[in-house]
């Protein structure tokens, strides 16, 4: 199948719109003002191998991070074990993290029973800041 330039541009804009809409949905439903008001988050679509297909106009520090997260997920969980409805969460800095208390969510997308893509979001601030966690551990 060969796509012309116009068809390719329509598909590109549609995938970018999906990533942007994911971001706006997350901002509208967020409890944290860091997400809701400042928009300090990122959303992206990757293909089934974890290569970035589209990412919203997000925080520059987050650009491209989610593809590393998806690839690490695929190293940990074989694709054949993924099922519709799965959502994986991680705060492991080694898989595309920026801050330890940040959490990334990855959801596989299936079309006709086959793994087609991943929808991902980064930067869910943890409920407890690192400084608060330290003071709690010390018994304060």
N, C-alpha and C positions, 0 to 999 in steps of 0.2 A: 504494500500500500504506500503510495507516494502522496505526500501532503504539499499543497502549494503554500506560498508565503502567507497568503491571507488566512488560510485554514490554521496554519501554525500559530499565527498571531492571536487568533480567536481562542485557541486552546491555551496558549500561554497566559493570556489575560484572565481566562476562566480559572486557571489554577492559582494565579496570584490573588484573585478575588476570594477564593476559598480560604487561603491562608490569612488574608486580611479579615475575613468574616470570623474565622476562628478566634483571632486576637480580640476583636470587638465583643464577641460573645463572652470570652473570658473576662474582659474588663467590666462588662455589665454585671456579671454575676459574682465578681470577686468581693471578698470581705476586706481584704487588705487595701489601704489607700495607696500603697506602693504600686499595686496592679491597677486598681480602679481609677485612680486619678493621675498618677504619673505615667502609667502605661509601660512600666519597666518589666517587659516580658517579651517573648518571641513565640511565634507559631510557624510551623513549616509542614510541607508535604514532602515526603521522599518516595522514591520508587521502592519496589520490593527488596532491592539490594542495599537500601540505605543511602542512595545518592539523592541530594537535594534536587527537587523538582521546582518547588516554589516556596518562597518565604515572604512574609509580609514586610512592610516598611517598619522595621523594628529597631531595637537598640543595637547600635553597631557592634558592641562587645559580644552580642549573641549570634551574630551572623555566621551561619554555617555550623554552629555548634550541634544542632540537633541531628545532623547526619552521623556524627561520631557516636551519639547516644544510640541511634537505631542500629548502627553496625555492631556496637558492643552488645546490645540486646540479642542480635542474631548470633553472636559468638556464644552467648550464654544459654539462650533458648533456641533450639533448632526450629526453623520455619514450620516444619511439619507438626510441631506441638502447639503452634498458635491457632486459636479458634476465634470466630467472630464474638465480639463482646469483651475480649481481653483488653485490659489496660495495665500497663506496667509503669511503675514509678521508681525513680532512683534519685539519690543525691550524691552518688559517687563522682567525685571530681575527675577521675580518670576517664569517664565517658562523656566528656564535653562539658564538665562543670566549670562554673566561674566562682561560685561561693559555696562553701560547705552547707549552709542552711538552705540553699536553693534546691528545689525538687523539679525534676523533669518528668513529664507524662508522655507515654508512647502508646498509641493504639493502632493495631493492625487493621487494614481496610481490605475487605474481601469482595470480589466481584465474581458471581457465579461459582462460589466455593473456592476460588483461587486467591492466594495472597497477591494483591495488586499494588499496595502502597502502605505507607504509615502516615498517620496524622500525629504531630508532636507539638508539645508546648513546653517552654522552659520558664523558670523563675516563679515558682510558688514559694514565697518566703515561709520558712518554718514557723510554727506557732510560738516558739521560744527563740529569742535571739541568742547568739553564742555567749554574749556577756551575761545574760540572764541565766543561761544554763550553767555557766561556770559558778556564779554566785549560789545557785541552787545546790550544786554538787558539794560546795564547801560548807553547806549547812546554813547559809545566811537567809 
